Amino acid sequence: MDYRYGSHTIFKIEYHFVFVTKYRYQVLKGDVGYKVRDLIKLHFRQNHPLSS
């Protein structure tokens, strides 16, 4: 397990994003959905290098 350490703390934070629209209508579908997914993954890899 990967834990982060502060001066007085030990913590592990995981993110889970859910996009919910009215009636579960798929807004991010097709190429747009894949592009958004890839951008989110890239953002977290650059800003959170310790997470998997």
Backbone as a ProteinNet text record, in pm:
[ID]
protein_1_A
[PRIMARY]
MDYRYGSHTIFKIEYHFVFVTKYRYQVLKGDVGYKVRDLIKLHFRQNHPLSS
[TERTIARY]
83.6	0	88.2	48.8	122.9	60	134.7	88.2	171.4	110.9	183.2	199.1	308.8	340.9	353.9	287.7	303.2	379.3	395.3	470.7	400.3	268	191.6	84.2	92.8	-13.7	40.6	-39.6	-16.3	-150.4	-149.3	-276.8	-261.3	-372.5	-382.6	-512.6	-503.1	-622.1	-638.3	-757.3	-789.6	-906.3	-908.2	-1011.7	-1105.6	-1231.1	-1330.6	-1429.3	-1429.4	-1519.3	-1634	-1753.4	-1871.4	-1943.4	-1963.2	-2038.6	-2181.2	-2275.7	-2414.9	-2497.6	-2575.5	-2666.1	-2809.5	-2902.2	-3041.5	-3078.4	-3144.2	-3187.5	-3070.4	-2950.7	-2829.9	-2801.1	-2834.3	-2806.4	-2655.7	-2598.6	-2454	-2412.6	-2342	-2295.7	-2157.9	-2071.9	-1935	-1926	-1961.1	-1956.7	-1874.9	-1833.4	-1754.3	-1615.3	-1563.1	-1426.9	-1411.5	-1516.9	-1511	-1489.9	-1561.1	-1546.7	-1407.5	-1351.5	-1216.6	-1112.9	-1132.1	-1037.5	-1041.4	-1161	-1174	-1109.9	-1133.9	-1073.3	-920.7	-865	-720.2	-663.1	-734.1	-687.2	-688.6	-790.5	-797.2	-683.9	-660	-549.9	-415.7	-394	-269.5	-250.1	-356.8	-350.3	-306.4	-365.4	-332.3	-194.8	-151.2	-14.5	88.6	60.8	154.9	152.6	37.2	24.4	30.4	21.2	24.3	114	245	333.2	341.7	301.4	309	192.3	81.5	-35.1	-18.9	-89.1	-75.5	-169.9
-118	0	124.5	223.7	348.6	450.2	490.5	590.6	716	829.7	956.6	997.5	1060.4	1097.4	1248	1302.6	1442.5	1449.7	1568.1	1581.6	1513.2	1510	1446.8	1351.9	1314.8	1234.2	1126.4	1023.9	921.7	904.7	909.2	898.9	835.3	780.5	725.4	776.9	845.7	903.2	842.2	795.1	744	824.4	844.2	924.6	835.4	870	801.6	907.5	934.1	1034	964.7	1015.9	964.5	1083	1078.2	1182.2	1132.1	1200.9	1158.5	1270.4	1232.9	1329.8	1282.2	1368	1332.8	1215.3	1117.2	997.1	914.5	933.4	859.3	870.3	982.7	1008.4	1020.3	945.5	946.8	1071.3	1159.6	1282.9	1262.5	1194.1	1172.5	1035.5	1031.1	903.7	916.6	803.8	804.1	860.3	925.9	980.9	1086.5	1163.4	1266.6	1201.8	1095.8	1025.4	969.3	909.6	854.2	964.6	1077.6	1189.5	1245.4	1263.4	1313.7	1216.2	1087.1	985.2	993.7	1004.2	1011.1	1137.8	1249.9	1375.5	1368.9	1308	1293.4	1204.8	1093.2	1005.3	1076.8	1150.9	1224.8	1328.2	1399.4	1500.9	1439.1	1326.6	1265.8	1201.1	1149.8	1095.6	1206.4	1325.2	1436.8	1499.2	1504.6	1574.3	1484.1	1353.2	1257.5	1140.2	1162.1	1057.2	934	945	830.7	736.4	783.7	696.6	612.2	499.7	407.6	439.9
0	0	0	-78.5	-85.5	8.4	106.4	200.5	184.4	209.1	211.2	355.8	383.9	521.1	532.8	634.3	670	800.8	853.7	978.3	1095.2	1094	1201.9	1149.8	1021.9	963.8	870.7	851.2	750	678.7	545.6	476.2	339.3	292.6	158.2	99.5	-12.2	-74.7	-213.2	-242.8	-374.9	-428.8	-558.4	-621.7	-701.9	-699.5	-781.8	-829.3	-958.2	-1014	-1085.5	-1064.9	-1133.5	-1195.2	-1325.4	-1393.6	-1408.1	-1346.1	-1349.7	-1411.6	-1509.1	-1570.6	-1550.2	-1574.9	-1556.8	-1647.5	-1593.5	-1664.3	-1717.4	-1661.4	-1701.4	-1850.5	-1907.7	-2048.3	-2066.7	-2159.2	-2180.6	-2257.6	-2188	-2249.9	-2310.3	-2236.3	-2281.5	-2349.1	-2475.2	-2544.7	-2672.6	-2724.5	-2847.2	-2824.2	-2926.5	-2919.9	-2811.6	-2785.9	-2681.4	-2544.8	-2517	-2389.9	-2371.1	-2476.5	-2468.1	-2446.4	-2513	-2498.8	-2357	-2301.3	-2164.1	-2066.8	-2084.8	-1998.4	-2003.6	-2124	-2138.8	-2076.3	-2089.8	-2030	-1877.6	-1820.4	-1674.5	-1625.3	-1693.9	-1654.9	-1664.9	-1772.4	-1790.7	-1680.1	-1647.2	-1541.8	-1409.3	-1371.7	-1243.3	-1244	-1357.6	-1363.7	-1346.4	-1400.8	-1389.5	-1251.6	-1187.9	-1060.1	-938.3	-958.6	-847.8	-886.2	-895.6	-944.2	-852.9	-726.2	-635.3	-650.6	-709	-724.3	-848.6	-851.5	-964.3	-1076.6
[MASK]
++++++++++++++++++++++++++++++++++++++++++++++++++++

